[in-house]
Amino acid sequence: MDALEIDRIKAGMNYESTREGPPDGFPALPEIPSGRYVDPDFYELERQALWRRTWVYAIHADEVPEIGSFLKWDRLGDPLFFVRGDDNKIRCFYNTCRHRGAPVVTEEKGKGRGMVCGYHGWTYNLKGDLINLRDKRDFVGLDLKCKSLIEVRCENFGNWHFINMDENAGPLMDYLAPVVPDLSEFQPQNLRLADRHGVVVNCNVKVLLDAFLEVYHLKSIHQNTVDRFLDHRGSFMTLWPGGHSRMITPNRRPDWQDPGTKGLPDIPTVSEIPRTANVSINVYPNIVVPPAPTGMPFIVFWPIDIRRMYIEVCWFSPDWGEGPRPEIWETRISNFDRILEEDTQFADSIQKSVESGGFTGISLNYQERRIYHWHEELDRRIGDAVPDHLRVAQVLGKFIEATKAA
């Protein structure tokens, strides 16, 4: 962040702390229909327009560290795998043999010189090209070049690799443009994978994601954790094009430090605001990242079905040198998992409530505007297919800020 942006954010947090109401001209946010969380037809519209046509984070480069390393992946429902090729490029393919559909990768991860289908022996190289098959004489007019594994769009921002099921999607870095300036100062090209784990939660993916887009709940849910060091009333939010957004919440004490980060290596290029306040960025649609000079998690929200989701926490660290990660990471991860348990404790009960006749919709305030912004973007992506009774009005347009390139 440059000096002008830092000054703007400081002024914004001061304004938020002292205001007596929303700014002039801010609209009363219309109710978000409850059906968006429970209607199976809407869920299918969302699945097709959002999850299958948007850049989503998949893996870190450390997960396929050497030429020939591979990793199975199925967060979007389709069987996929990643492999690092002879040219050191990481590619993503459908884990589907072009003969009769059997998987060409059966182990969760590993390393090899290529992929061989265990059903009939069709053999592919690390670029997905079909290079050999049994009894070639029996296939009339078969052109091996036309039977390569089907590739999925895979592009990277530093060591973070994203995929898009839509082969006609624009470039990843264009999609990420609003968040790139903030995240670039954390040197994503040098970050290492420190940990990755997750848990299934019994709710629609939006029920839990909503909670991570606001701090209105801190005094109720996090009384003995987050609320002790963050001042939610000073939270300064920015809405960006494409559904992305940022929330910066001041620390109650300027000298506060996460006890799980003491002694960890520091990223020297990180600017003042992430060092003195809590930054939380929503990379649309499903990443929440609170970056810090000592590293950060990607909190990634995946739909399983209309009533279940998987929340995955991927931790990234500046290089700690040789050997295993520093022991203090155990403290850092366990502290965060405790907070995560607080956030998930009511999720299944909320899901049951939004399915009941006692709930018609979600009423949001000014502090919760990032949630409404998320839903507006979803409707823009689905388009005219959104039923009138489930549509949200587009009311935040003039509050979405233009972004500048990194």
C-alpha positions in Angstrom: 0.0 0.0 0.0 1.3 3.5 -0.8 1.2 6.4 1.6 -2.1 7.8 0.2 -3.9 4.5 0.6 -2.5 4.1 4.1 -3.7 7.6 5.1 -7.1 6.9 3.5 -7.6 3.7 5.4 -6.6 5.3 8.7 -9.1 8.1 8.1 -11.7 5.5 7.2 -11.2 3.5 10.4 -11.4 6.7 12.4 -14.6 7.7 10.7 -16.1 4.3 11.3 -15.3 4.5 15.0 -16.9 7.9 15.5 -19.9 7.8 13.1 -23.4 7.9 14.5 -25.0 6.1 11.6 -24.4 4.9 8.0 -23.0 7.6 5.6 -25.4 9.8 3.8 -27.0 8.1 0.8 -26.3 4.6 1.9 -29.4 2.5 1.1 -31.5 0.4 3.3 -30.4 -3.1 2.1 -33.3 -5.2 0.9 -33.9 -8.5 2.5 -32.0 -11.4 1.0 -34.6 -14.2 0.3 -34.1 -17.3 2.4 -34.7 -19.4 -0.7 -31.2 -18.6 -1.9 -29.9 -20.9 0.8 -32.4 -23.7 0.5 -33.9 -23.8 -3.0 -32.5 -26.7 -5.1 -33.1 -25.0 -8.4 -31.3 -21.9 -7.2 -28.4 -24.1 -5.9 -28.0 -25.5 -9.4 -28.0 -22.1 -11.0 -25.3 -21.0 -8.6 -23.3 -24.2 -9.2 -23.3 -23.7 -13.0 -22.8 -19.9 -13.1 -20.5 -19.5 -10.2 -18.5 -22.5 -9.2 -18.0 -23.9 -12.7 -17.2 -20.5 -14.4 -15.0 -18.7 -11.8 -11.3 -18.9 -10.9 -11.0 -20.8 -7.6 -7.9 -21.6 -5.6 -6.8 -25.2 -5.9 -3.3 -26.0 -4.8 0.1 -24.5 -3.7 3.2 -25.3 -5.8 4.7 -27.2 -2.8 2.0 -29.8 -3.2 3.6 -31.0 -6.5 7.2 -30.1 -5.7 9.1 -32.1 -8.4 8.8 -33.0 -12.0 6.4 -35.9 -12.2 4.7 -35.0 -8.8 0.9 -35.4 -9.0 -2.0 -34.7 -6.7 -5.7 -35.8 -7.0 -8.3 -33.0 -6.4 -12.1 -33.0 -6.5 -13.4 -30.0 -4.6 -15.8 -29.0 -7.4 -17.1 -32.6 -7.8 -15.3 -33.6 -10.9 -12.3 -36.0 -10.6 -9.2 -33.9 -11.4 -5.5 -34.1 -10.8 -2.5 -31.8 -10.9 0.9 -32.8 -12.2 4.2 -30.9 -12.7 5.5 -31.5 -16.2 9.0 -31.9 -17.6 8.9 -28.2 -18.4 8.3 -27.5 -14.7 4.8 -26.2 -15.5 1.9 -27.3 -13.2 -1.1 -28.6 -15.2 -4.6 -29.8 -14.3 -6.4 -32.6 -16.1 -9.6 -34.5 -15.7 -8.7 -37.8 -14.1 -10.4 -39.6 -16.9 -8.9 -41.9 -19.5 -9.9 -41.0 -23.1 -10.6 -44.7 -23.8 -13.5 -45.7 -21.5 -13.3 -43.2 -18.6 -11.2 -45.0 -16.0 -9.0 -42.9 -13.7 -5.4 -42.6 -14.8 -4.3 -41.5 -11.3 -5.5 -43.7 -8.4 -3.2 -42.7 -5.5 -4.0 -39.5 -3.7 -0.5 -38.1 -4.5 2.8 -39.4 -5.7 5.4 -39.1 -8.4 5.9 -40.8 -11.8 7.2 -40.4 -15.3 3.6 -40.3 -16.7 0.1 -41.6 -16.2 -1.0 -45.2 -17.1 -4.7 -46.2 -17.0 -4.9 -49.3 -14.9 -8.0 -50.6 -16.9 -6.5 -51.0 -20.4 -3.0 -49.6 -20.2 -3.4 -46.4 -22.1 -0.3 -44.3 -21.4 0.0 -40.5 -21.1 3.1 -38.3 -20.6 3.4 -35.5 -18.1 1.8 -33.1 -20.6 -1.2 -35.3 -20.9 -0.4 -36.5 -24.4 -1.5 -40.1 -25.3 1.8 -41.8 -26.2 1.0 -45.5 -26.1 -1.8 -48.0 -25.9 -2.2 -51.8 -26.0 -3.1 -53.5 -29.3 -2.9 -50.4 -31.3 -3.5 -52.5 -34.4 -7.2 -53.0 -33.4 -8.1 -49.3 -33.5 -9.1 -48.2 -37.0 -7.9 -44.7 -37.8 -7.0 -43.7 -34.2 -5.1 -40.5 -34.0 -3.2 -40.4 -30.7 -2.9 -36.6 -30.9 -6.7 -36.4 -30.7 -6.9 -38.4 -27.5 -4.8 -36.4 -25.0 -6.2 -36.0 -21.5 -8.6 -33.1 -21.3 -7.0 -30.2 -19.6 -8.6 -27.7 -17.2 -7.5 -24.1 -17.2 -4.8 -23.7 -14.5 -2.9 -20.4 -13.9 -0.9 -19.1 -11.0 -0.4 -16.0 -8.8 3.0 -16.7 -7.3 2.9 -20.1 -5.8 -0.9 -20.1 -5.6 -2.5 -22.1 -8.4 -6.1 -21.5 -9.5 -8.4 -23.4 -11.9 -11.4 -22.5 -13.9 -13.7 -25.1 -15.4 -14.7 -22.6 -18.2 -12.1 -22.9 -21.0 -13.2 -19.5 -22.3 -12.6 -17.6 -19.0 -10.4 -14.5 -19.1 -6.9 -14.6 -17.6 -6.5 -15.2 -13.9 -4.6 -12.1 -13.2 -7.3 -10.0 -14.8 -9.8 -11.6 -12.6 -7.7 -11.1 -9.4 -6.8 -7.5 -10.4 -8.6 -5.8 -7.4 -6.8 -7.9 -4.8 -3.4 -8.2 -6.5 -1.9 -4.9 -5.1 -2.7 -5.9 -1.5 -1.5 -9.5 -1.8 1.6 -8.9 -3.9 3.4 -7.2 -1.0 3.3 -10.6 0.8 5.5 -12.1 -1.9 3.3 -15.0 -2.9 6.0 -16.3 -5.2 8.1 -17.1 -2.1 5.5 -18.3 0.3 5.7 -21.9 1.4 2.8 -24.2 2.3 2.8 -24.7 6.1 -0.4 -26.7 6.7 -3.6 -27.7 5.0 -6.7 -29.2 6.7 -10.4 -28.8 6.8 -13.8 -30.0 8.1 -17.3 -30.8 6.8 -20.0 -28.4 8.1 -23.7 -29.2 7.8 -24.9 -26.0 6.2 -25.2 -24.3 2.9 -21.8 -22.8 1.9 -23.2 -19.3 2.1 -24.4 -19.6 5.7 -20.8 -19.9 6.9 -19.2 -17.7 4.3 -21.5 -14.9 5.4 -20.0 -15.0 8.9 -16.5 -14.3 7.6 -17.6 -11.2 5.6 -18.5 -9.1 8.7 -17.4 -8.5 12.3 -20.9 -7.7 13.7 -20.9 -11.0 15.5 -17.6 -10.6 17.4 -19.1 -9.6 20.7 -21.5 -12.6 20.7 -19.3 -15.4 19.3 -15.8 -14.4 20.0 -16.0 -12.7 23.4 -12.9 -14.4 24.8 -10.9 -14.5 21.5 -11.1 -12.1 18.6 -13.1 -9.4 20.4 -10.4 -9.1 23.0 -8.0 -7.6 20.4 -10.1 -6.2 17.5 -12.4 -3.1 17.7 -15.3 -4.1 15.3 -16.8 -0.5 15.4 -13.8 0.8 13.5 -13.9 -1.7 10.7 -13.3 0.0 7.3 -14.7 -1.9 4.3 -14.0 -1.6 0.6 -16.2 -3.1 -2.1 -14.4 -3.9 -5.4 -15.6 -4.9 -8.8 -16.2 -8.6 -9.4 -17.5 -9.3 -5.9 -14.1 -9.0 -4.2 -13.9 -6.9 -1.0 -11.7 -6.0 1.9 -12.3 -5.3 5.6 -9.7 -3.7 7.8 -10.4 -3.7 11.5 -8.2 -1.8 14.0 -6.5 -3.6 16.9 -7.6 -2.5 20.3 -3.9 -2.0 21.2 -1.4 -0.9 18.6 1.3 -3.1 20.1 -0.8 -6.3 20.1 0.9 -9.3 18.5 -0.6 -12.8 17.8 1.2 -15.0 20.4 1.4 -17.7 17.7 3.6 -15.6 15.5 6.4 -14.8 17.9 9.8 -15.7 16.5 8.5 -16.4 13.0 10.3 -15.0 9.9 8.9 -11.7 8.6 8.1 -10.5 5.1 9.9 -7.2 4.9 7.8 -5.8 2.0 4.6 -5.7 4.0 3.3 -2.2 4.6 2.1 -0.5 7.7 -1.7 -1.4 7.7 -1.3 -5.2 7.8 1.2 -4.8 10.6 -1.0 -2.7 12.8 -4.6 -3.8 12.0 -6.5 -6.9 10.9 -6.9 -7.1 7.1 -9.4 -9.6 5.7 -9.8 -9.9 2.0 -12.6 -11.8 0.2 -11.2 -13.2 -3.1 -14.5 -13.9 -4.8 -16.2 -16.2 -4.4 -14.9 -18.4 -1.7 -11.5 -17.3 -0.2 -11.2 -15.2 2.9 -7.6 -14.3 3.6 -6.3 -12.4 6.7 -2.7 -11.7 5.6 0.0 -10.9 8.1 3.8 -10.3 7.8 4.5 -13.7 9.2 2.2 -15.6 6.8 -1.5 -16.2 6.4 -4.3 -18.7 5.9 -6.6 -19.0 2.9 -9.9 -19.9 4.4 -11.6 -21.6 1.5 -15.4 -22.4 1.4 -16.5 -25.3 -0.8 -20.1 -26.5 -1.5 -20.6 -30.2 -1.2 -24.4 -30.1 -1.7 -27.2 -27.7 -0.8 -26.9 -28.5 2.9 -23.3 -29.4 3.4 -20.0 -27.6 2.8 -16.3 -28.1 3.4 -14.2 -25.4 5.0 -10.5 -25.7 4.2 -7.7 -23.8 5.9 -4.4 -23.5 3.9 -1.6 -21.9 5.8 1.3 -20.1 4.0 4.6 -19.0 5.5 7.6 -17.0 4.5 10.6 -19.3 4.0 11.8 -20.7 7.3 14.9 -22.3 5.9 16.0 -26.0 6.2 14.1 -28.5 8.2 10.5 -28.7 9.4 8.4 -25.7 10.0 9.0 -23.9 13.4 7.2 -25.4 16.4 5.4 -22.1 17.1 3.2 -22.9 14.1 1.4 -25.5 16.2 0.3 -22.7 18.6 -0.7 -20.5 15.7 -2.8 -23.2 14.0 -4.5 -24.4 17.2 -5.3 -20.8 18.2 -7.0 -20.3 14.8 -8.8 -23.6 14.9 -10.3 -22.5 18.3 -11.7 -19.4 16.6 -13.0 -21.4 13.7 -14.9 -23.7 16.1 -16.6 -20.6 17.5 -17.6 -19.6 14.0 -19.0 -23.0 13.0 -20.8 -23.8 16.2 -24.3 -22.6 15.1 -24.0 -23.4 11.4 -26.1 -26.5 11.3 -28.8 -24.9 13.5 -28.9 -21.9 11.3 -29.3 -24.1 8.3 -32.4 -25.7 9.9 -33.8 -22.3 10.8 -33.5 -20.9 7.2 -35.4 -23.9 6.0 -38.2 -23.3 8.4 -41.4 -21.3 7.9 -40.2 -19.0 10.6 -37.6 -17.4 8.4 -38.3 -15.4 5.2 -35.0 -13.7 4.5 -31.8 -12.1 5.8 -31.9 -8.5 7.1 -28.5 -6.8 6.8 -27.1 -3.6 8.2 -24.4 -1.3 7.0 -21.7 -3.3 8.8 -22.8 -6.4 6.8 -22.7 -4.8 3.4 -20.0 -7.1 2.1 -22.5 -10.0 2.3 -25.0 -8.1 0.1 -22.2 -7.2 -2.3 -21.4 -10.9 -2.6 -25.0 -11.7 -3.5 -25.3 -8.9 -6.0 -22.3 -10.3 -7.8 -23.8 -13.8 -7.8 -27.0 -12.5 -9.5 -24.9 -10.6 -12.1 -23.2 -13.9 -12.9 -26.4 -15.9 -13.1 -28.2 -13.2 -15.1 -31.8 -13.4 -16.2 -32.2 -16.9 -15.0 -32.6 -15.8 -11.3 -36.3 -16.1 -10.4 -37.9 -12.8 -9.5 -38.8 -14.0 -6.0 -35.1 -14.9 -5.3 -33.4 -12.0 -6.9 -31.6 -9.3 -4.9 -31.8 -5.7 -6.0 -28.6 -4.0 -7.3 -28.3 -1.1 -4.9 -24.6 -0.9 -4.0 -23.2 0.2 -7.4 -22.0 3.7 -6.4 -20.3 2.2 -3.4 -18.1 -0.2 -5.4 -14.6 1.4 -5.8 -12.6 1.2 -9.0 -9.3 -0.4 -8.7 -5.8 0.3 -10.0 -3.3 -2.2 -11.4 -0.6 -3.5 -9.2 
